[in-house]
Amino acid sequence: MIGRPRGEVVTTSAGDLIVFRPRRFELPMWAVVLGLVLRWSGRLLWWCLRHPVATGAVVLALWLYVEFGWPGWVVPLVVASAVSAVWRWRDESSWWAWLAGPLLGAFRRVFVYRRVWREAMTLCGLAETFDRRHVLPELLRVRSDQALDVLTVRMVRGQTPEQFQRVSANLAYAFGRRHARVYAERPGDPPTRTGRGAWVLRLVDRVRYRDRPTVVYVALVRTDALRTLVPPFPVPAVPDFTALPLARREDLRPWSLHLLATHVLVGGATRSGKGSVLWSLVRVLGGGVASGLVRLWVVDPKGGMEFALGRPMFARFACKSFEAMADLLDEAVTVLRERQTRLAGTVRVHTPTEADPLVVVVVDEMAALTAYLQDVELRKRIAGSLGVLLSQGAGVGVLVVAALQDPRKEVLPFRDLFPTRIALGLTEASQVDMVLGDGARNRGALADQMPRWAKGVGYVILDGTPDPMRVRFSYVSDDDIRDMAQRFPAPADASDILAQVGRETATEPVRLPLPRKPSGPLLPDVLRNLLDSDGGGEPR
C-alpha cells in the first residue's frame, strides 16, 4: 500500500492531474538573523587572520581613542610622520622596501586594482569557465616602489605564465599603463643579509622567495624612470667582471652585465643607441684598462667615426683597412690557441691577471665584415676567425662584443653563439626573437615599438630566467670619452700597442681591377664596318 505523500494536494480543473507541492518550512526570524550574524562573523574572523597587520592597526587605534581620546590619534600620527621623514632622509631604499612600498601597495590593491579586476581579467581573456561558473585569477598582493607595481596573482588551475605573457600589453592598458612585464618567478634575487639578526631575515627570505609554480608576477610601470638620461656610472679601480653596471632598470636599480666567460650581441636599428651600450662597457672597464687587467681590441668599420675618440684606451685598433681588421681577428685567434695550450688540464675558465689580461674584442657594425664586404676571400677569412672566437674564446678570456643593425641569419650566421644579447629599438617584430630568442616578444620585449625618445633603451634577459627586463643604458658624451681616454690610457709599454701602430693608420690598399676575358662585338663584322665607315667605305 502506497502511503499518502506529504504536502499540499493540488488538482487541475479537469481532475485528471494531481500535483503534490512540498510543504514549505519557514524559519523563524531570530534563526535567520542568527545565521547571518554567524556567517559574517566567521568571514570577519577569517579576514582578520589573513590580515594581521591591518587588524592590529585597527585594534591599536581603537584602544588609543578609548584611553586618550582624540590626542591618542594625533600624537602618534605626528610622531610616526617625523620618524618616517627622518627614515626616508637617511635611507630611502629601505624606507620604500619596509614602509612606503607596503602601504602604497595595499592602498592601490584595494582602490585601483580590485575595483576593475573582474572586468580586466575577463576582457583580457584570462577568465575561465568551470561548472557553469566564471573563475578568475586571484590578486594576492601588490608590492609598490618608486616606479613599479608588482602584482602577485594566483593563476586559475590549468593556466600557465605564457597565457599572461601573451596579453601583457593588454594588461598594461587595462590598468591605465603603457608597459607591463610578466614573470614566472619572483623578480629580483634575495638580498644579502649580514649582522646579528641576519639568520632571522634569511629564514624570512627563504619563505618569501620560495618556488611558487601556481603564482605569476605582473610588473606594471607606474612612473617611467627611463625617460630621463642616465648619467655615466663611476669607474671602479678594479672592475668586477661578473657585475659591470651599465644601465638603469625600470625599478631604478642598476642593471649589471656578467661579462666573464660570455660573448655579447647588441642588436638595434640606426640611431637606437648602440653606441651607449658599447661606450658604457668601455667606461666601466677603464680601471682595468689602465692597470693592464683588460686589453680592448676594437674594430670600427665606419672609418673610426665611433671609436677614434677613445683611441688611447685601445691596445688594438683597426678602422680603415679590412686587411688590418682581418689581421686583428687572426691575432685574437692566435692568443686563444696559445692560452688553450697553456691552460688545458689546469683550469676550465681563465682568470684575468695583469700578466694574462682579459682580451675584449669590440666590433661595431658586424654586418660590414660578415655580409657587406665585397672581397669574398677576405670575408671568409673574417668569418672563420669570428667563428673560432665565438665558439672557443669565452673560456680562455678572449671575448667578443659585437653590434649590428640586421640580426638575420644571412647577415650574422653565427648569431646563436652569443650567450648574452641586448635588443635596442628594432624595425620589425620578428627581429626581437632573432636577437633575444624565441618567444621574447610574447614575454614583453616590445623592442619594435620603441618611441622616438628611447635612444639607449633596450631589453635584456635577466640572469637565470627567460624573462626580459627593460633598461636604459648610460649616455657617455664626447667630452666624457675624451676625459676617460686621458684618465685611463692603456699601458704605454704594452707590446701589442707598439705592434699595431703602423697598421692602424694604413690606408685602404689600391685594388687592381679584376682581369676580364675580352668578349667579341655583339653586331656582325659586316654591319659594324658599315657603321664605322665614312660613306666612302673608308674607316674613320
C-alpha positions, 0 to 999 in steps of 0.5 A, spaced: 500 500 500 502 506 497 502 511 503 499 518 502 505 523 500 506 529 504 504 536 502 499 540 499 494 536 494 493 540 488 488 538 482 487 541 475 480 543 473 479 537 469 481 532 475 485 528 471 492 531 474 494 531 481 500 535 483 503 534 490 507 541 492 512 540 498 510 543 504 514 549 505 518 550 512 519 557 514 524 559 519 523 563 524 526 570 524 531 570 530 534 563 526 535 567 520 538 573 523 542 568 527 545 565 521 547 571 518 550 574 524 554 567 524 556 567 517 559 574 517 562 573 523 566 567 521 568 571 514 570 577 519 574 572 523 577 569 517 579 576 514 582 578 520 587 572 520 589 573 513 590 580 515 594 581 521 597 587 520 591 591 518 587 588 524 592 590 529 592 597 526 585 597 527 585 594 534 591 599 536 587 605 534 581 603 537 584 602 544 588 609 543 581 613 542 578 609 548 584 611 553 586 618 550 581 620 546 582 624 540 590 626 542 591 618 542 590 619 534 594 625 533 600 624 537 602 618 534 600 620 527 605 626 528 610 622 531 610 616 526 610 622 520 617 625 523 620 618 524 618 616 517 621 623 514 627 622 518 627 614 515 626 616 508 632 622 509 637 617 511 635 611 507 630 611 502 631 604 499 629 601 505 624 606 507 620 604 500 622 596 501 619 596 509 614 602 509 612 606 503 612 600 498 607 596 503 602 601 504 602 604 497 601 597 495 595 595 499 592 602 498 592 601 490 590 593 491 584 595 494 582 602 490 585 601 483 586 594 482 580 590 485 575 595 483 576 593 475 579 586 476 573 582 474 572 586 468 580 586 466 581 579 467 575 577 463 576 582 457 583 580 457 581 573 456 584 570 462 577 568 465 575 561 465 569 557 465 568 551 470 561 548 472 557 553 469 561 558 473 566 564 471 573 563 475 578 568 475 585 569 477 586 571 484 590 578 486 594 576 492 598 582 493 601 588 490 608 590 492 609 598 490 616 602 489 618 608 486 616 606 479 613 599 479 607 595 481 608 588 482 602 584 482 602 577 485 596 573 482 594 566 483 593 563 476 586 559 475 588 551 475 590 549 468 593 556 466 600 557 465 605 564 465 605 564 457 597 565 457 599 572 461 605 573 457 601 573 451 596 579 453 601 583 457 600 589 453 593 588 454 594 588 461 598 594 461 592 598 458 587 595 462 590 598 468 591 605 465 599 603 463 603 603 457 608 597 459 607 591 463 612 585 464 610 578 466 614 573 470 614 566 472 618 567 478 619 572 483 623 578 480 629 580 483 634 575 487 634 575 495 638 580 498 644 579 502 643 579 509 649 580 514 649 582 522 646 579 528 639 578 526 641 576 519 639 568 520 632 571 522 631 575 515 634 569 511 629 564 514 624 570 512 627 570 505 627 563 504 619 563 505 618 569 501 622 567 495 620 560 495 618 556 488 611 558 487 609 554 480 601 556 481 603 564 482 605 569 476 608 576 477 605 582 473 610 588 473 606 594 471 610 601 470 607 606 474 612 612 473 617 611 467 624 612 470 627 611 463 625 617 460 630 621 463 638 620 461 642 616 465 648 619 467 655 615 466 656 610 472 663 611 476 669 607 474 671 602 479 679 601 480 678 594 479 672 592 475 668 586 477 667 582 471 661 578 473 657 585 475 659 591 470 653 596 471 651 599 465 644 601 465 638 603 469 632 598 470 625 600 470 625 599 478 631 604 478 636 599 480 642 598 476 642 593 471 649 589 471 652 585 465 656 578 467 661 579 462 666 573 464 666 567 460 660 570 455 660 573 448 655 579 447 650 581 441 647 588 441 642 588 436 638 595 434 636 599 428 640 606 426 640 611 431 637 606 437 643 607 441 648 602 440 653 606 441 651 607 449 651 600 450 658 599 447 661 606 450 658 604 457 662 597 457 668 601 455 667 606 461 666 601 466 672 597 464 677 603 464 680 601 471 682 595 468 684 598 462 689 602 465 692 597 470 693 592 464 687 587 467 683 588 460 686 589 453 680 592 448 681 590 441 676 594 437 674 594 430 670 600 427 668 599 420 665 606 419 672 609 418 673 610 426 667 615 426 665 611 433 671 609 436 677 614 434 675 618 440 677 613 445 683 611 441 688 611 447 684 606 451 685 601 445 691 596 445 688 594 438 685 598 433 683 597 426 678 602 422 680 603 415 683 597 412 679 590 412 686 587 411 688 590 418 681 588 421 682 581 418 689 581 421 686 583 428 681 577 428 687 572 426 691 575 432 685 574 437 685 567 434 692 566 435 692 568 443 686 563 444 690 557 441 696 559 445 692 560 452 688 553 450 695 550 450 697 553 456 691 552 460 688 545 458 688 540 464 689 546 469 683 550 469 676 550 465 675 558 465 681 563 465 682 568 470 684 575 468 691 577 471 695 583 469 700 578 466 694 574 462 689 580 461 682 579 459 682 580 451 675 584 449 674 584 442 669 590 440 666 590 433 661 595 431 657 594 425 658 586 424 654 586 418 660 590 414 665 584 415 660 578 415 655 580 409 657 587 406 664 586 404 665 585 397 672 581 397 669 574 398 676 571 400 677 576 405 670 575 408 671 568 409 677 569 412 673 574 417 668 569 418 672 563 420 676 567 425 669 570 428 667 563 428 673 560 432 672 566 437 665 565 438 665 558 439 672 557 443 674 564 446 669 565 452 673 560 456 680 562 455 678 570 456 678 572 449 671 575 448 667 578 443 662 584 443 659 585 437 653 590 434 649 590 428 643 593 425 640 586 421 640 580 426 638 575 420 641 569 419 644 571 412 647 577 415 650 574 422 650 566 421 653 565 427 648 569 431 646 563 436 653 563 439 652 569 443 650 567 450 648 574 452 644 579 447 641 586 448 635 588 443 635 596 442 629 599 438 628 594 432 624 595 425 620 589 425 617 584 430 620 578 428 627 581 429 626 581 437 626 573 437 632 573 432 636 577 437 633 575 444 630 568 442 624 565 441 618 567 444 621 574 447 616 578 444 610 574 447 614 575 454 614 583 453 620 585 449 616 590 445 623 592 442 619 594 435 615 599 438 620 603 441 618 611 441 622 616 438 625 618 445 628 611 447 635 612 444 639 607 449 633 603 451 633 596 450 631 589 453 635 584 456 634 577 459 635 577 466 640 572 469 637 565 470 630 566 467 627 567 460 624 573 462 626 580 459 627 586 463 627 593 460 633 598 461 636 604 459 643 604 458 648 610 460 649 616 455 657 617 455 658 624 451 664 626 447 667 630 452 666 624 457 670 619 452 675 624 451 676 625 459 676 617 460 681 616 454 686 621 458 684 618 465 685 611 463 690 610 457 692 603 456 699 601 458 704 605 454 709 599 454 704 594 452 707 590 446 701 589 442 700 597 442 707 598 439 705 592 434 699 595 431 701 602 430 703 602 423 697 598 421 692 602 424 693 608 420 694 604 413 690 606 408 685 602 404 690 598 399 689 600 391 685 594 388 687 592 381 681 591 377 679 584 376 682 581 369 676 580 364 676 575 358 675 580 352 668 578 349 667 579 341 662 585 338 655 583 339 653 586 331 656 582 325 663 584 322 659 586 316 654 591 319 659 594 324 664 596 318 658 599 315 657 603 321 664 605 322 665 607 315 665 614 312 660 613 306 666 612 302 667 605 305 673 608 308 674 607 316 674 613 320 
